[in-house]
Amino acid sequence: NKYKSSFNSINPSHKKMYVVKNYIKSFFLAGLCLKLYKFTELLNGTLDLMFIKRCGLYYIMNDVIGLLLVKKLPTTTKIHHITTSLCGLAIIMKEHNNFDILTLVVLYAVFSSMAFCVNFYLGHRIHSENIITKYYLSKVSFLVYLLSCIVSWIFQAVMALKVLPIVPIWHSILYFAFLYSVGKDDIILMKWLYDDNKNYKKILNLNN
């Protein structure tokens, strides 16, 4: 409020917490990306279990606080945060590093972390007054998000074919419920980013 007038003038004021939440989440996810090379060990069961739990905790902290402090979150976002929080708690209670459905959840989170620029943009767009910057940030965010989701979904399909036949049926049900909840929100957000970028493009064309 003191150093950034555009942030101080956000109206309604409850959106300020939404901005802060998304900035912090983008920084957390970017930090997790610095350790992405370690997750190759996840595929053969040699990744340190405590490392997985710490990453799970870092990943869900922002979502939990967002549910508690950010007012008027969209329903799909609330469902997304609740789902990821429950999955994060399950990962924290995980007792072994065998390849199972929780491993698939961790891998989904790994690919989601690569799209940290999306959360940065979601916060930045609220108070930024630079249309050109928002145009390019929205475009990059959409493309990065699209690519990370496509690669993630392909990877999930390939690995799920190996995991689901050897786990109890209720594990499979929970896994598909997770995919539906998180995947639906991913698709909604991707469509919103695409439409948002188109709107900025129209504005810039009008200005020209």
Secondary structure as UniProt FT lines:
FT   HELIX           5..8
FT   TURN            13..14
FT   HELIX           15..33
FT   TURN            34..35
FT   HELIX           36..44
FT   HELIX           49..69
FT   TURN            71..72
FT   HELIX           75..92
FT   HELIX           101..113
FT   TURN            114..115
FT   HELIX           116..127
FT   HELIX           131..163
FT   HELIX           164..166
FT   HELIX           169..207
//
